[in-house]
Amino acid sequence: MKTTKRRFEIFSFFDIKGIEKHLEKMAEKGWLISKMDMFGWVYKKIEPQKLKFNVCYYPNASEFDPEPSNKQKDFYEFCEHTGWKIACQSAQMQIFYNENLQAVPIETDAQITVETIHNAAKKNFLPSYFVLLGLAVVQEFILISRFLNQPVELFSNSIYVLAGFLWFLTFILYLAEIIGYFRWHEKATKLAEDGEFLPPKGKTKLQKTMTYIVFAFLTVWLISVIFDDNKLLSYGAISIFISMMLLFVFINGIKQVLKDNKVKRNTNRAITLALCFILSFAITALFTAISIKLASNSNIDEKNNYIDKVPLVVSDLIDVNSNDYIAERIQSKSVFLEQFETWQYPKNDDDYENLPYMRYEITFVKFQSLYNICKDAIVNQKYKSYKKIDAKPWSANEVYQLAFDDGTNENEYILCYDDKIIEIYFEWSPTEQQKQIVYQKIGSERVNL
């Protein structure tokens, strides 16, 4: 019979009533809280019963403490004399339970209670919340800057899209938590002067909703990149995920081992932070090297076959042998955009003078509202100047050609179709017939990539 269970609970640090009610329900089901750590809350099996819980805070405690201080132990003994037994403690949070459902709360002075919670908050969650909020603001600023300057690169990269979304959720969540806490503190301080205690409430529903959304998005993203044709992206995503999980386990495991061996608080903190810094670089470097190695091994003997994996090849346009060419390809996609880019050049260096080079990039726009944003970004590139030319030979909506200040033109074009924008470069001047072949191969309908 299972005697313990571990659950991942989502509560704000200061959500006293929410935590107390939850623990009372768990006790009625036969589970008593016994431990709280970074890996969840641990419950031990008991006879189902009604218990009263009391959450209070000890500001001078720390998650690095090897054991409760003498003052804490004295406090525990005092509480036990009044019927309150310590169930567990996590940093500043102390959780007691009592079999007497009519028992008087441990702390009865409203002003002292509010002050104690605030002192604990200043040492525990508020600093980390402000740091995360600041990071979210910086990340969103970078995202906005990228949107203004490189919208195509932003919207076609699933990592950028996911990171931007997650940082936006982080910003909303921690801003709501901070505002909610300080609004409570202001009201609670005024009421405490009249001897009335206002229990703080966390954004538990908001936290749970966002946690589920984040988990769903991460799962979908991880599955998509694992099966992506870009092996470097696939192995890289897997390596990042594994390295982050290992780092989380190692650091918290080391901290717990030091606590179990009665290492002092400051020493534990210094060792843990130092190892966190060292291991983060070591694990990241190790898994990055492994992912690159795996990706390079998976591409051995594939490079020469890429010519068969692109929709438009040089031999479709001019009389050359495809076997004399190598095609490189890069593909990136997100829920907004999908990009496919290929370079086609001779296998042998000696053939560069006789066999022409070709490059093109196809941008599929999945949301029409983004089309003009992407088109403007591609046409109005910082170091290139394009002029509008006749689109009819290409059967396109609009066509632009690279032009120089001296009036000459380059055989580099931007072709705008209903759902795609194509940037294409030839090492020769394309004929009318070749322009129609380009349209038929990559412009007329969605390309199978």
C-alpha positions as CSV (number, residue, x, y, z in Angstrom):
1,M,0.0,0.0,0.0
2,K,1.3,3.4,-1.0
3,T,2.2,5.4,2.2
4,T,3.5,8.6,0.5
5,K,2.7,10.6,-2.6
6,R,4.3,13.6,-4.3
7,R,2.2,16.3,-6.1
8,F,3.1,19.4,-7.9
9,E,1.0,22.1,-6.3
10,I,0.5,25.6,-7.6
11,F,0.0,28.3,-4.9
12,S,1.4,31.8,-4.3
13,F,3.9,31.9,-1.4
14,F,1.6,34.2,0.6
15,D,-1.7,32.5,-0.2
16,I,-2.4,31.5,3.4
17,K,-6.1,30.6,3.2
18,G,-5.7,28.9,-0.2
19,I,-3.0,26.6,1.2
20,E,-4.8,25.9,4.4
21,K,-8.0,24.9,2.7
22,H,-6.2,22.7,0.3
23,L,-4.3,20.9,3.1
24,E,-7.6,20.4,5.0
25,K,-9.1,18.7,1.9
26,M,-6.1,16.5,1.5
27,A,-6.3,15.5,5.2
28,E,-9.9,14.5,4.8
29,K,-8.8,12.2,1.9
30,G,-6.2,10.7,4.2
31,W,-3.0,12.6,3.2
32,L,-1.0,14.9,5.5
33,I,1.6,17.2,4.2
34,S,5.1,16.2,5.3
35,K,7.6,18.0,3.0
36,M,7.8,20.8,0.5
37,D,10.7,21.2,-2.0
38,M,11.4,22.1,-5.6
39,F,10.2,18.8,-6.8
40,G,6.7,19.2,-5.3
41,W,4.8,18.6,-2.0
42,V,5.1,15.2,-0.3
43,Y,2.2,13.8,1.6
44,K,2.1,10.8,4.0
45,K,-0.8,8.4,4.4
46,I,-3.0,8.9,7.5
47,E,-6.5,8.0,8.5
48,P,-8.9,10.3,6.8
49,Q,-9.8,13.0,9.3
50,K,-10.7,16.7,9.7
51,L,-7.7,18.8,10.7
52,K,-7.2,22.5,11.0
53,F,-4.1,24.0,9.4
54,N,-2.3,27.2,10.2
55,V,0.3,28.7,7.8
56,C,2.7,31.3,9.3
57,Y,6.1,32.7,8.4
58,Y,9.5,33.0,10.0
59,P,11.3,35.7,8.1
60,N,14.8,34.7,9.3
61,A,14.6,31.2,8.0
62,S,16.2,30.2,4.6
63,E,15.9,27.4,2.1
64,F,19.6,26.7,2.8
65,D,19.2,26.1,6.5
66,P,20.4,22.6,7.4
67,E,17.8,22.5,10.2
68,P,15.5,24.9,12.1
69,S,17.3,27.4,14.4
70,N,17.0,27.2,18.2
71,K,14.5,30.0,18.1
72,Q,12.4,28.1,15.6
73,K,12.6,25.0,17.7
74,D,11.5,26.9,20.8
75,F,8.6,28.3,18.8
76,Y,7.6,24.8,17.6
77,E,7.6,23.6,21.3
78,F,5.4,26.5,22.3
79,C,2.9,25.8,19.5
80,E,2.8,22.1,20.4
81,H,1.8,23.0,23.9
82,T,-1.2,24.8,22.5
83,G,-2.1,21.8,20.2
84,W,-0.4,23.0,17.0
85,K,2.0,20.4,15.6
86,I,4.6,21.2,13.0
87,A,3.8,19.4,9.7
88,C,6.6,20.8,7.6
89,Q,8.5,24.0,6.8
90,S,9.9,25.4,3.5
91,A,12.2,28.4,3.9
92,Q,10.1,31.0,5.7
93,M,6.9,29.1,5.4
94,Q,5.8,27.1,8.5
95,I,2.8,24.8,8.3
96,F,1.1,23.5,11.5
97,Y,-1.9,21.3,12.0
98,N,-4.3,20.8,14.9
99,E,-6.9,18.1,15.6
100,N,-9.0,20.7,17.5
101,L,-11.1,22.4,14.8
102,Q,-11.9,25.3,17.2
103,A,-8.3,26.0,18.1
104,V,-7.2,29.6,18.3
105,P,-4.8,30.6,15.5
106,I,-1.1,30.7,16.3
107,E,-0.9,34.4,15.5
108,T,-3.7,36.6,16.8
109,D,-2.2,40.1,16.5
110,A,-3.2,41.4,13.1
111,Q,-0.4,44.0,12.9
112,I,2.4,41.5,13.8
113,T,0.9,39.0,11.3
114,V,0.9,41.5,8.4
115,E,4.4,42.7,9.3
116,T,5.7,39.1,9.5
117,I,4.2,38.2,6.2
118,H,5.7,41.3,4.6
119,N,9.2,40.7,6.0
120,A,9.1,37.1,4.8
121,A,7.9,38.3,1.3
122,K,10.8,40.8,1.1
123,K,13.3,37.9,1.7
124,N,11.5,35.2,-0.3
125,F,9.4,35.8,-3.4
126,L,9.4,39.5,-4.0
127,P,13.1,39.8,-5.1
128,S,12.8,36.9,-7.5
129,Y,9.4,38.2,-8.8
130,F,11.0,41.6,-9.6
131,V,14.0,39.9,-11.3
132,L,11.7,37.8,-13.4
133,L,9.5,40.7,-14.2
134,G,12.5,42.7,-15.3
135,L,13.8,39.9,-17.5
136,A,10.4,39.6,-19.1
137,V,10.3,43.3,-19.9
138,V,13.8,43.1,-21.4
139,Q,12.9,40.0,-23.5
140,E,9.7,41.6,-24.7
141,F,11.6,44.8,-25.7
142,I,14.0,42.6,-27.7
143,L,11.0,40.9,-29.3
144,I,9.4,44.2,-30.3
145,S,12.7,45.4,-31.7
146,R,13.0,42.2,-33.7
147,F,9.4,42.6,-34.9
148,L,10.2,46.2,-36.1
149,N,13.5,45.3,-37.8
150,Q,13.3,41.5,-38.7
151,P,9.7,40.4,-38.7
152,V,10.2,37.6,-41.2
153,E,13.1,36.1,-39.1
154,L,11.0,36.5,-35.9
155,F,7.7,34.9,-37.2
156,S,9.4,32.0,-39.0
157,N,11.4,30.9,-36.0
158,S,9.4,28.6,-33.7
159,I,12.0,29.2,-30.9
160,Y,11.6,33.0,-31.1
161,V,7.8,32.7,-31.2
162,L,7.7,30.3,-28.2
163,A,10.2,32.3,-26.2
164,G,8.2,35.5,-26.9
165,F,5.0,33.9,-25.8
166,L,6.4,32.4,-22.7
167,W,8.1,35.7,-21.6
168,F,4.8,37.5,-22.2
169,L,3.0,35.0,-19.9
170,T,5.8,35.5,-17.4
171,F,5.3,39.3,-17.5
172,I,1.5,39.0,-17.0
173,L,1.7,36.5,-14.2
174,Y,4.4,38.2,-12.1
175,L,3.0,41.7,-12.7
176,A,-0.4,40.4,-11.5
177,E,1.2,38.7,-8.4
178,I,3.2,41.8,-7.5
179,I,0.3,44.2,-7.9
180,G,-2.0,41.9,-6.1
181,Y,0.4,41.5,-3.2
182,F,1.0,45.2,-2.7
183,R,-2.7,46.0,-2.9
184,W,-3.3,43.4,-0.2
185,H,-0.5,44.8,1.9
186,E,-1.9,48.4,1.7
187,K,-5.4,47.3,2.7
188,A,-4.2,44.8,5.3
189,T,-2.0,47.4,7.0
190,K,-4.9,49.8,7.4
191,L,-7.3,47.1,8.7
192,A,-4.6,45.8,11.1
193,E,-4.6,49.1,12.9
194,D,-8.2,48.3,13.9
195,G,-7.2,44.8,14.9
196,E,-8.7,43.1,11.9
197,F,-6.6,40.7,9.8
198,L,-7.1,40.5,6.0
199,P,-5.8,37.2,4.6
200,P,-3.8,37.6,1.4
201,K,-4.9,35.8,-1.7
202,G,-2.7,34.6,-4.6
203,K,-3.4,34.3,-8.3
204,T,-3.8,30.5,-8.0
205,K,-6.3,30.2,-10.9
206,L,-4.2,32.4,-13.1
207,Q,-1.0,30.4,-12.2
208,K,-2.7,27.1,-13.0
209,T,-4.2,28.3,-16.3
210,M,-0.8,29.6,-17.4
211,T,1.0,26.5,-16.3
212,Y,-1.3,24.3,-18.3
213,I,-0.9,26.6,-21.4
214,V,2.9,26.6,-21.1
215,F,3.1,22.9,-20.6
216,A,0.9,22.3,-23.7
217,F,2.9,24.8,-25.9
218,L,6.2,23.3,-24.7
219,T,5.0,19.7,-25.5
220,V,3.8,20.7,-29.0
221,W,6.9,22.6,-29.7
222,L,9.2,19.8,-28.5
223,I,7.4,17.2,-30.5
224,S,7.6,19.4,-33.6
225,V,11.3,20.1,-33.4
226,I,12.1,16.4,-32.6
227,F,10.6,15.4,-35.9
228,D,11.9,18.4,-37.8
229,D,14.1,17.7,-40.9
230,N,16.7,20.1,-39.5
231,K,18.7,17.6,-37.4
232,L,20.7,20.4,-35.7
233,L,17.5,22.0,-34.5
234,S,16.0,18.6,-33.4
235,Y,19.1,17.5,-31.5
236,G,19.6,21.1,-30.2
237,A,16.1,21.3,-28.7
238,I,16.4,17.8,-27.1
239,S,19.8,18.7,-25.6
240,I,18.5,22.0,-24.2
241,F,15.5,20.3,-22.6
242,I,17.7,17.5,-21.1
243,S,20.4,19.8,-19.9
244,M,17.9,22.1,-18.2
245,M,16.3,19.2,-16.4
246,L,19.6,17.8,-15.4
247,L,20.8,21.2,-14.1
248,F,17.6,21.6,-12.1
249,V,18.0,18.1,-10.6
250,F,21.7,18.4,-9.9
251,I,21.5,21.8,-8.2
252,N,18.6,21.0,-6.0
253,G,20.1,17.6,-5.2
254,I,23.4,19.2,-4.2
255,K,21.6,21.7,-2.0
256,Q,19.7,19.0,-0.3
257,V,22.8,16.8,0.3
258,L,24.6,19.8,1.9
259,K,21.6,20.4,4.1
260,D,21.4,16.7,5.1
261,N,25.1,17.0,6.1
262,K,24.5,20.0,8.3
263,V,26.5,22.4,6.1
264,K,25.9,26.0,7.3
265,R,23.5,28.3,5.4
266,N,26.0,30.7,3.9
267,T,28.4,27.9,2.9
268,N,25.6,25.9,1.3
269,R,24.4,29.0,-0.6
270,A,27.9,29.8,-1.9
271,I,28.6,26.2,-3.0
272,T,25.2,25.9,-4.6
273,L,25.5,29.1,-6.6
274,A,29.1,28.4,-7.7
275,L,28.2,24.9,-8.9
276,C,25.1,26.3,-10.6
277,F,27.3,28.6,-12.6
278,I,29.9,26.0,-13.4
279,L,27.4,23.2,-14.2
280,S,25.2,25.4,-16.4
281,F,28.2,26.0,-18.7
282,A,29.5,22.5,-18.5
283,I,26.2,20.7,-19.2
284,T,25.2,23.2,-21.9
285,A,28.6,22.8,-23.7
286,L,28.5,19.0,-23.4
287,F,25.0,18.6,-24.8
288,T,25.6,21.2,-27.5
289,A,28.7,19.3,-28.7
290,I,26.8,16.1,-28.6
291,S,23.9,17.5,-30.6
292,I,26.2,19.0,-33.2
293,K,28.0,15.7,-33.5
294,L,24.8,13.8,-33.9
295,A,23.5,16.3,-36.5
296,S,26.7,16.2,-38.5
297,N,26.8,12.3,-38.5
298,S,23.2,12.2,-39.6
299,N,24.0,14.4,-42.6
300,I,26.9,12.3,-43.9
301,D,26.3,11.2,-47.5
302,E,23.1,13.2,-47.6
303,K,24.5,16.4,-48.9
304,N,24.8,15.2,-52.5
305,N,21.2,14.0,-52.3
306,Y,19.7,17.4,-51.4
307,I,19.4,18.3,-55.1
308,D,16.5,15.8,-55.2
309,K,14.8,17.4,-52.2
310,V,14.2,20.9,-53.6
311,P,11.3,21.9,-55.8
312,L,13.2,24.0,-58.3
313,V,16.7,23.0,-59.5
314,V,19.1,24.6,-62.0
315,S,18.5,21.8,-64.5
316,D,14.8,22.7,-64.7
317,L,15.9,26.0,-66.2
318,I,19.0,25.4,-68.3
319,D,20.7,22.5,-69.9
320,V,22.9,21.1,-67.1
321,N,23.2,17.8,-65.3
322,S,21.8,17.8,-61.8
323,N,24.3,15.2,-60.8
324,D,27.0,17.9,-61.2
325,Y,25.3,20.0,-58.5
326,I,25.1,20.2,-54.7
327,A,22.1,21.7,-53.1
328,E,22.1,23.0,-49.5
329,R,18.8,23.7,-47.8
330,I,17.6,25.4,-44.7
331,Q,14.0,25.2,-43.4
332,S,12.4,27.0,-40.5
333,K,8.7,27.2,-39.5
334,S,6.3,28.4,-36.9
335,V,2.6,28.8,-36.6
336,F,2.9,32.1,-38.5
337,L,5.4,31.6,-41.2
338,E,7.4,28.9,-43.0
339,Q,10.7,29.5,-44.8
340,F,12.6,27.4,-47.2
341,E,16.0,28.4,-48.6
342,T,18.3,26.6,-51.0
343,W,21.7,27.2,-52.6
344,Q,22.7,25.2,-55.7
345,Y,26.3,25.2,-56.9
346,P,28.7,22.8,-58.7
347,K,30.2,19.9,-56.8
348,N,33.7,20.4,-58.2
349,D,35.6,23.7,-57.9
350,D,36.7,23.4,-61.5
351,D,33.2,23.7,-62.8
352,Y,32.4,27.1,-61.2
353,E,33.1,28.9,-64.4
354,N,30.9,26.7,-66.5
355,L,28.0,25.8,-64.3
356,P,25.9,28.7,-62.9
357,Y,24.9,29.2,-59.3
358,M,21.3,29.7,-58.1
359,R,19.7,30.6,-54.8
360,Y,16.1,31.2,-53.7
361,E,14.1,31.6,-50.5
362,I,10.4,30.9,-50.2
363,T,8.4,32.5,-47.4
364,F,5.0,31.1,-46.8
365,V,2.7,33.5,-44.9
366,K,0.1,31.5,-43.0
367,F,-1.8,34.6,-41.8
368,Q,-2.8,37.1,-44.4
369,S,-2.6,39.9,-41.9
370,L,1.2,39.4,-41.8
371,Y,1.7,39.4,-45.5
372,N,2.2,43.1,-46.1
373,I,4.5,43.3,-43.0
374,C,6.7,40.5,-44.4
375,K,6.6,41.9,-47.9
376,D,7.7,45.4,-46.8
377,A,10.5,44.0,-44.7
378,I,11.8,41.9,-47.6
379,V,11.5,44.6,-50.2
380,N,12.8,47.4,-48.0
381,Q,16.0,45.8,-46.9
382,K,18.6,48.1,-45.3
383,Y,21.5,47.5,-47.7
384,K,19.6,46.7,-50.9
385,S,17.5,48.7,-53.2
386,Y,14.7,47.1,-55.2
387,K,12.6,48.6,-58.0
388,K,9.2,47.5,-59.1
389,I,9.0,45.8,-62.5
390,D,6.5,44.1,-64.7
391,A,5.0,41.1,-62.9
392,K,3.2,39.5,-65.9
393,P,6.2,37.3,-67.1
394,W,6.3,35.8,-63.6
395,S,2.5,35.4,-63.3
396,A,2.9,37.2,-59.9
397,N,1.0,39.9,-58.1
398,E,4.1,42.1,-57.8
399,V,7.8,41.7,-58.8
400,Y,10.8,43.7,-57.6
401,Q,14.4,43.6,-59.0
402,L,17.6,44.6,-57.3
403,A,18.9,47.9,-58.7
404,F,22.1,49.8,-58.2
405,D,22.6,53.6,-58.0
406,D,24.4,53.6,-61.4
407,G,21.2,52.4,-63.1
408,T,22.3,48.8,-63.6
409,N,20.3,45.8,-62.4
410,E,21.1,42.5,-60.8
411,N,19.4,39.2,-61.6
412,E,17.9,39.1,-58.1
413,Y,14.1,39.3,-57.8
414,I,11.4,39.4,-55.2
415,L,8.2,37.6,-56.5
416,C,5.0,38.2,-54.6
417,Y,2.2,35.6,-54.9
418,D,-1.0,35.2,-52.9
419,D,0.4,33.3,-49.9
420,K,4.2,33.4,-50.5
421,I,7.1,35.7,-51.2
422,I,10.0,34.4,-53.2
423,E,13.5,35.9,-53.2
424,I,15.5,34.4,-56.1
425,Y,18.9,35.0,-57.6
426,F,20.3,33.7,-60.9
427,E,23.8,33.8,-62.2
428,W,22.4,34.5,-65.6
429,S,19.5,36.6,-67.1
430,P,16.4,34.5,-67.0
431,T,14.3,34.2,-70.2
432,E,10.5,34.5,-70.4
433,Q,10.2,30.7,-70.6
434,Q,12.4,30.3,-67.5
435,K,10.3,32.8,-65.6
436,Q,7.2,30.8,-66.3
437,I,9.0,27.6,-65.1
438,V,9.8,29.4,-61.8
439,Y,6.1,30.2,-61.5
440,Q,5.0,26.7,-62.2
441,K,7.5,25.0,-59.9
442,I,7.4,27.3,-56.8
443,G,4.9,30.1,-57.4
444,S,1.7,28.6,-58.6
445,E,0.8,26.4,-55.6
446,R,2.1,25.4,-52.2
447,V,5.4,23.7,-52.6
448,N,5.9,20.2,-51.0
449,L,9.0,20.8,-48.9
